[in-house]
Amino acid sequence: MSERIAALQAWLRDDLGMEDFSFAPASSDASFRRYFRIFANGRSHIVMDAPPDKEDVGPFIRIALAMAELGLNVPRILAEDRVNGFLLLSDLGSRHYLQDLSEGSVERLYGDAMAALGRLQAAPVRDAELPDYDRPLLLREMGLFRDWYLLRHLGWGSDPVLEEVLAQTFNFLADQALMQPKVWVHRDYHSRNLMVCGDHNPGVLDFQDAVIGPVTYDLVSLLRDCYIAWPPSRVAEWAKGYWEALRADGLLAGVSAQQFLRWFDFMGVQRHLKAVGIFARLHYRDGKSGYLADIPRTLHYLLEVSSRHQELRPLHRLLEERGVLQPR
């Protein structure tokens, strides 16, 4: 047993008075956090283990309380030890969207997810106390694609053509993101972070990196998910339907459907560049190789969308001509 797990179990026993409980892994994510499910007195709870030298539980606590006030179904914080990075949370269940999404369930599940997202995006941003999704952050994220995927994973060498195409593309995408209306952004609103709940669906997880940023960001995370894909025409219909809902609520005055869908496309390219870079980094830096299997799907989004927009044609030609989707 590791020292962290021993300390976590001691906290449950000595500080929280849990004498008899079962303890099993619940999940892990792309960070240093781990989650365990405990059963005690006929009830289940989730325990978060966030090593304080690598993860700060403060943002999770603060944003969980804020999102609960906005009407989202997020874990309730039942007990905390900020010094050691332990949290006791309510259990939102073990079925995430990715497990339940099918042709028969997708309209209902995505309908619930977009309704919850609409509540989040309707919240005022002026008092949110969240960081801005600013240009330096947008550019750093896209830089992960260059550094970890193209240079490290594919072994490309840096050259003037590569650097010019990437710089022009990254700056264009950052411009498009920054001109969008600003809302609360969950930042990882996808099928592995949404739980299927019988009441108040969905349960929402992994929100601690929330920011104030572009209105299309979370929508593209949901509809162009790195872990499951749907036909492009259907995705466009869902996105337009969400635009109509926001317009009805007075949140997108002056923004046409065509403009919204362009922003949606461009935001997806920014996110997918970041995601491919993160997947490669998880493999090389953190020893988490399972995410490599999600790179082809994510690259497919990049190629499909970049082929349809003149501003992204240089990126499309670069990726296509250098064969980034060829088997390795």
VEXMAR-702274 format. One record per residue (C-alpha): residue number from 1; residue in three letters; chain; x, y, z. Coordinates in nm, 2 decimals, decimal comma. Layout:
BEGIN
    i   aa  ch       x       y       z
  NUM  Ala   A       X       Y       Z
...
//
This chain:
BEGIN
    i   aa  ch       x       y       z
    1  Met   A    0,00    0,00    0,00
    2  Ser   A    0,14    0,34   -0,10
    3  Glu   A    0,19    0,61    0,16
    4  Arg   A   -0,08    0,83    0,00
    5  Ile   A   -0,34    0,56    0,02
    6  Ala   A   -0,25    0,48    0,38
    7  Ala   A   -0,28    0,85    0,47
    8  Leu   A   -0,61    0,87    0,29
    9  Gln   A   -0,75    0,57    0,47
   10  Ala   A   -0,62    0,71    0,80
   11  Trp   A   -0,80    1,04    0,73
   12  Leu   A   -1,13    0,85    0,67
   13  Arg   A   -1,09    0,65    0,99
   14  Asp   A   -0,93    0,90    1,23
   15  Asp   A   -1,08    1,23    1,12
   16  Leu   A   -1,41    1,13    0,97
   17  Gly   A   -1,49    0,84    1,20
   18  Met   A   -1,54    0,58    0,93
   19  Glu   A   -1,46    0,26    1,11
   20  Asp   A   -1,58    0,00    0,86
   21  Phe   A   -1,56    0,08    0,49
   22  Ser   A   -1,47   -0,08    0,16
   23  Phe   A   -1,22    0,10   -0,06
   24  Ala   A   -1,17    0,05   -0,44
   25  Pro   A   -1,04    0,26   -0,73
   26  Ala   A   -1,31    0,46   -0,90
   27  Ser   A   -1,12    0,64   -1,18
   28  Ser   A   -0,82    0,84   -1,27
   29  Asp   A   -0,79    1,12   -1,52
   30  Ala   A   -0,53    1,30   -1,73
   31  Ser   A   -0,39    1,48   -1,43
   32  Phe   A   -0,23    1,36   -1,11
   33  Arg   A   -0,57    1,32   -0,93
   34  Arg   A   -0,71    0,98   -0,84
   35  Tyr   A   -1,05    0,88   -0,73
   36  Phe   A   -1,17    0,60   -0,50
   37  Arg   A   -1,52    0,47   -0,42
   38  Ile   A   -1,58    0,39   -0,06
   39  Phe   A   -1,88    0,21    0,09
   40  Ala   A   -1,98    0,27    0,45
   41  Asn   A   -2,30    0,24    0,64
   42  Gly   A   -2,48    0,13    0,32
   43  Arg   A   -2,38    0,43    0,12
   44  Ser   A   -2,12    0,51   -0,14
   45  His   A   -1,90    0,81   -0,16
   46  Ile   A   -1,61    0,93   -0,37
   47  Val   A   -1,27    1,02   -0,23
   48  Met   A   -1,04    1,25   -0,43
   49  Asp   A   -0,66    1,21   -0,38
   50  Ala   A   -0,48    1,52   -0,52
   51  Pro   A   -0,11    1,53   -0,42
   52  Pro   A   -0,07    1,89   -0,29
   53  Asp   A    0,27    1,93   -0,46
   54  Lys   A    0,11    1,86   -0,80
   55  Glu   A   -0,26    1,96   -0,76
   56  Asp   A   -0,45    2,23   -0,57
   57  Val   A   -0,79    2,12   -0,45
   58  Gly   A   -0,89    2,49   -0,39
   59  Pro   A   -1,02    2,55   -0,75
   60  Phe   A   -1,22    2,23   -0,74
   61  Ile   A   -1,39    2,33   -0,42
   62  Arg   A   -1,46    2,69   -0,52
   63  Ile   A   -1,60    2,60   -0,87
   64  Ala   A   -1,80    2,30   -0,74
   65  Leu   A   -1,98    2,54   -0,50
   66  Ala   A   -2,04    2,80   -0,77
   67  Met   A   -2,17    2,55   -1,03
   68  Ala   A   -2,40    2,39   -0,78
   69  Glu   A   -2,55    2,74   -0,72
   70  Leu   A   -2,60    2,77   -1,09
   71  Gly   A   -2,81    2,45   -1,09
   72  Leu   A   -2,56    2,20   -1,23
   73  Asn   A   -2,54    1,85   -1,08
   74  Val   A   -2,19    1,84   -0,95
   75  Pro   A   -2,04    1,64   -0,66
   76  Arg   A   -2,12    1,78   -0,32
   77  Ile   A   -1,82    1,83   -0,09
   78  Leu   A   -1,88    1,64    0,23
   79  Ala   A   -1,54    1,68    0,39
   80  Glu   A   -1,20    1,83    0,30
   81  Asp   A   -0,84    1,82    0,40
   82  Arg   A   -0,68    2,09    0,18
   83  Val   A   -0,34    2,05    0,34
   84  Asn   A   -0,31    1,68    0,23
   85  Gly   A   -0,52    1,71   -0,09
   86  Phe   A   -0,81    1,49    0,02
   87  Leu   A   -1,18    1,55   -0,05
   88  Leu   A   -1,48    1,34    0,04
   89  Leu   A   -1,75    1,38   -0,23
   90  Ser   A   -2,10    1,27   -0,31
   91  Asp   A   -2,11    0,98   -0,56
   92  Leu   A   -2,27    1,06   -0,90
   93  Gly   A   -2,26    0,70   -1,01
   94  Ser   A   -2,04    0,49   -1,23
   95  Arg   A   -2,20    0,53   -1,57
   96  His   A   -2,05    0,80   -1,78
   97  Tyr   A   -2,19    0,92   -2,11
   98  Leu   A   -1,94    0,74   -2,32
   99  Gln   A   -2,07    0,40   -2,19
  100  Asp   A   -2,44    0,49   -2,26
  101  Leu   A   -2,43    0,69   -2,58
  102  Ser   A   -2,60    0,51   -2,87
  103  Glu   A   -2,84    0,58   -3,15
  104  Gly   A   -3,13    0,53   -2,92
  105  Ser   A   -3,00    0,74   -2,63
  106  Val   A   -2,80    1,02   -2,79
  107  Glu   A   -3,08    1,27   -2,84
  108  Arg   A   -3,19    1,25   -2,48
  109  Leu   A   -2,84    1,25   -2,33
  110  Tyr   A   -2,71    1,53   -2,55
  111  Gly   A   -3,04    1,72   -2,49
  112  Asp   A   -2,98    1,70   -2,12
  113  Ala   A   -2,61    1,80   -2,16
  114  Met   A   -2,69    2,10   -2,37
  115  Ala   A   -2,96    2,21   -2,13
  116  Ala   A   -2,71    2,20   -1,84
  117  Leu   A   -2,46    2,38   -2,06
  118  Gly   A   -2,71    2,65   -2,13
  119  Arg   A   -2,76    2,71   -1,76
  120  Leu   A   -2,39    2,74   -1,71
  121  Gln   A   -2,35    2,98   -2,00
  122  Ala   A   -2,64    3,20   -1,88
  123  Ala   A   -2,45    3,28   -1,56
  124  Pro   A   -2,30    3,63   -1,53
  125  Val   A   -1,93    3,63   -1,59
  126  Arg   A   -1,84    3,96   -1,41
  127  Asp   A   -1,84    3,80   -1,06
  128  Ala   A   -1,71    3,45   -1,17
  129  Glu   A   -1,36    3,50   -1,03
  130  Leu   A   -1,23    3,27   -1,31
  131  Pro   A   -0,92    3,32   -1,52
  132  Asp   A   -0,97    3,45   -1,88
  133  Tyr   A   -0,91    3,21   -2,17
  134  Asp   A   -0,67    3,47   -2,31
  135  Arg   A   -0,44    3,47   -2,61
  136  Pro   A   -0,13    3,33   -2,43
  137  Leu   A   -0,33    3,04   -2,30
  138  Leu   A   -0,49    2,96   -2,64
  139  Leu   A   -0,15    2,97   -2,81
  140  Arg   A    0,03    2,76   -2,54
  141  Glu   A   -0,24    2,50   -2,58
  142  Met   A   -0,20    2,48   -2,96
  143  Gly   A    0,18    2,47   -2,91
  144  Leu   A    0,14    2,13   -2,75
  145  Phe   A    0,05    1,99   -3,09
  146  Arg   A    0,37    2,12   -3,24
  147  Asp   A    0,60    2,02   -2,95
  148  Trp   A    0,46    1,69   -2,84
  149  Tyr   A    0,29    1,55   -3,15
  150  Leu   A    0,47    1,68   -3,45
  151  Leu   A    0,82    1,71   -3,31
  152  Arg   A    0,83    1,44   -3,04
  153  His   A    0,59    1,18   -3,16
  154  Leu   A    0,62    1,20   -3,53
  155  Gly   A    0,99    1,31   -3,52
  156  Trp   A    0,95    1,60   -3,75
  157  Gly   A    1,23    1,86   -3,76
  158  Ser   A    1,14    2,22   -3,73
  159  Asp   A    1,16    2,41   -4,06
  160  Pro   A    1,05    2,75   -4,19
  161  Val   A    0,74    2,62   -4,37
  162  Leu   A    0,62    2,43   -4,07
  163  Glu   A    0,67    2,73   -3,83
  164  Glu   A    0,51    2,98   -4,07
  165  Val   A    0,20    2,76   -4,12
  166  Leu   A    0,16    2,69   -3,76
  167  Ala   A    0,21    3,05   -3,65
  168  Gln   A   -0,04    3,18   -3,90
  169  Thr   A   -0,30    2,91   -3,81
  170  Phe   A   -0,26    2,95   -3,43
  171  Asn   A   -0,29    3,32   -3,44
  172  Phe   A   -0,60    3,31   -3,67
  173  Leu   A   -0,77    3,05   -3,44
  174  Ala   A   -0,68    3,26   -3,13
  175  Asp   A   -0,84    3,57   -3,30
  176  Gln   A   -1,16    3,37   -3,38
  177  Ala   A   -1,18    3,25   -3,02
  178  Leu   A   -1,13    3,59   -2,87
  179  Met   A   -1,40    3,76   -3,08
  180  Gln   A   -1,67    3,53   -2,95
  181  Pro   A   -1,91    3,62   -2,66
  182  Lys   A   -1,76    3,53   -2,33
  183  Val   A   -1,92    3,28   -2,10
  184  Trp   A   -1,84    3,03   -1,83
  185  Val   A   -1,63    2,75   -1,99
  186  His   A   -1,61    2,41   -1,82
  187  Arg   A   -1,32    2,33   -2,05
  188  Asp   A   -1,36    1,95   -2,06
  189  Tyr   A   -1,73    1,91   -2,12
  190  His   A   -1,72    1,57   -2,30
  191  Ser   A   -1,85    1,21   -2,26
  192  Arg   A   -1,60    1,10   -2,00
  193  Asn   A   -1,68    1,38   -1,77
  194  Leu   A   -2,06    1,36   -1,79
  195  Met   A   -2,23    1,10   -1,57
  196  Val   A   -2,57    0,94   -1,66
  197  Cys   A   -2,80    1,02   -1,37
  198  Gly   A   -3,16    0,91   -1,32
  199  Asp   A   -3,24    1,24   -1,17
  200  His   A   -3,09    1,58   -1,26
  201  Asn   A   -2,90    1,44   -1,56
  202  Pro   A   -2,61    1,48   -1,63
  203  Gly   A   -2,37    1,47   -1,34
  204  Val   A   -2,08    1,70   -1,42
  205  Leu   A   -1,72    1,62   -1,33
  206  Asp   A   -1,37    1,75   -1,39
  207  Phe   A   -1,45    2,12   -1,39
  208  Gln   A   -1,17    2,26   -1,18
  209  Asp   A   -0,99    2,42   -1,48
  210  Ala   A   -1,30    2,64   -1,57
  211  Val   A   -1,23    2,98   -1,73
  212  Ile   A   -1,42    3,26   -1,89
  213  Gly   A   -1,40    3,21   -2,26
  214  Pro   A   -1,56    3,15   -2,60
  215  Val   A   -1,92    3,05   -2,62
  216  Thr   A   -1,86    2,76   -2,86
  217  Tyr   A   -1,58    2,59   -2,66
  218  Asp   A   -1,78    2,35   -2,44
  219  Leu   A   -2,03    2,28   -2,72
  220  Val   A   -1,76    2,16   -2,95
  221  Ser   A   -1,61    1,95   -2,67
  222  Leu   A   -1,94    1,78   -2,64
  223  Leu   A   -2,04    1,74   -3,00
  224  Arg   A   -1,70    1,68   -3,15
  225  Asp   A   -1,58    1,46   -2,87
  226  Cys   A   -1,23    1,31   -2,89
  227  Tyr   A   -1,38    0,98   -2,77
  228  Ile   A   -1,69    0,93   -2,99
  229  Ala   A   -1,78    1,07   -3,33
  230  Trp   A   -2,11    1,14   -3,50
  231  Pro   A   -2,19    1,23   -3,87
  232  Pro   A   -2,08    1,59   -3,94
  233  Ser   A   -2,43    1,68   -4,07
  234  Arg   A   -2,59    1,57   -3,75
  235  Val   A   -2,33    1,76   -3,54
  236  Ala   A   -2,41    2,07   -3,74
  237  Glu   A   -2,78    2,03   -3,67
  238  Trp   A   -2,72    1,99   -3,30
  239  Ala   A   -2,49    2,30   -3,30
  240  Lys   A   -2,75    2,51   -3,49
  241  Gly   A   -3,02    2,39   -3,25
  242  Tyr   A   -2,81    2,51   -2,95
  243  Trp   A   -2,76    2,85   -3,13
  244  Glu   A   -3,14    2,88   -3,16
  245  Ala   A   -3,18    2,80   -2,79
  246  Leu   A   -2,92    3,06   -2,69
  247  Arg   A   -3,08    3,32   -2,92
  248  Ala   A   -3,42    3,25   -2,76
  249  Asp   A   -3,27    3,32   -2,42
  250  Gly   A   -3,12    3,65   -2,55
  251  Leu   A   -2,76    3,54   -2,52
  252  Leu   A   -2,64    3,57   -2,88
  253  Ala   A   -2,80    3,89   -3,01
  254  Gly   A   -2,65    3,99   -3,35
  255  Val   A   -2,48    3,65   -3,40
  256  Ser   A   -2,61    3,47   -3,71
  257  Ala   A   -2,62    3,09   -3,74
  258  Gln   A   -2,35    3,10   -4,01
  259  Gln   A   -2,12    3,30   -3,78
  260  Phe   A   -2,19    3,07   -3,49
  261  Leu   A   -2,11    2,76   -3,69
  262  Arg   A   -1,79    2,91   -3,83
  263  Trp   A   -1,68    2,99   -3,47
  264  Phe   A   -1,78    2,63   -3,37
  265  Asp   A   -1,56    2,49   -3,65
  266  Phe   A   -1,26    2,71   -3,56
  267  Met   A   -1,29    2,65   -3,19
  268  Gly   A   -1,30    2,28   -3,26
  269  Val   A   -0,97    2,30   -3,45
  270  Gln   A   -0,81    2,49   -3,16
  271  Arg   A   -0,93    2,23   -2,91
  272  His   A   -0,83    1,93   -3,12
  273  Leu   A   -0,48    2,07   -3,18
  274  Lys   A   -0,45    2,09   -2,80
  275  Ala   A   -0,60    1,75   -2,74
  276  Val   A   -0,36    1,57   -2,99
  277  Gly   A   -0,07    1,74   -2,82
  278  Ile   A   -0,19    1,64   -2,47
  279  Phe   A   -0,25    1,28   -2,58
  280  Ala   A    0,11    1,26   -2,70
  281  Arg   A    0,24    1,43   -2,38
  282  Leu   A    0,05    1,19   -2,16
  283  His   A    0,23    0,90   -2,34
  284  Tyr   A    0,58    1,04   -2,33
  285  Arg   A    0,58    1,24   -2,01
  286  Asp   A    0,33    1,06   -1,79
  287  Gly   A    0,34    0,70   -1,91
  288  Lys   A   -0,04    0,70   -2,00
  289  Ser   A   -0,04    0,55   -2,34
  290  Gly   A   -0,41    0,46   -2,37
  291  Tyr   A   -0,49    0,81   -2,51
  292  Leu   A   -0,28    0,74   -2,83
  293  Ala   A   -0,57    0,54   -2,96
  294  Asp   A   -0,78    0,86   -2,96
  295  Ile   A   -0,54    1,06   -3,18
  296  Pro   A   -0,67    0,93   -3,52
  297  Arg   A   -1,02    1,03   -3,44
  298  Thr   A   -0,91    1,37   -3,33
  299  Leu   A   -0,69    1,42   -3,63
  300  His   A   -0,98    1,33   -3,85
  301  Tyr   A   -1,17    1,63   -3,71
  302  Leu   A   -0,88    1,85   -3,79
  303  Leu   A   -0,85    1,73   -4,15
  304  Glu   A   -1,23    1,74   -4,21
  305  Val   A   -1,29    2,09   -4,08
  306  Ser   A   -0,97    2,24   -4,22
  307  Ser   A   -1,06    2,12   -4,57
  308  Arg   A   -1,37    2,33   -4,56
  309  His   A   -1,23    2,67   -4,46
  310  Gln   A   -1,00    2,88   -4,68
  311  Glu   A   -0,82    3,02   -4,37
  312  Leu   A   -0,72    2,67   -4,27
  313  Arg   A   -0,62    2,53   -4,60
  314  Pro   A   -0,24    2,58   -4,53
  315  Leu   A   -0,28    2,37   -4,22
  316  His   A   -0,48    2,11   -4,41
  317  Arg   A   -0,22    2,08   -4,69
  318  Leu   A    0,06    2,06   -4,43
  319  Leu   A   -0,10    1,77   -4,24
  320  Glu   A   -0,22    1,59   -4,56
  321  Glu   A    0,10    1,62   -4,76
  322  Arg   A    0,32    1,50   -4,47
  323  Gly   A    0,09    1,21   -4,40
  324  Val   A    0,01    1,25   -4,03
  325  Leu   A   -0,26    0,98   -4,05
  326  Gln   A   -0,04    0,72   -4,21
  327  Pro   A    0,02    0,41   -3,99
  328  Arg   A    0,33    0,42   -3,77
//
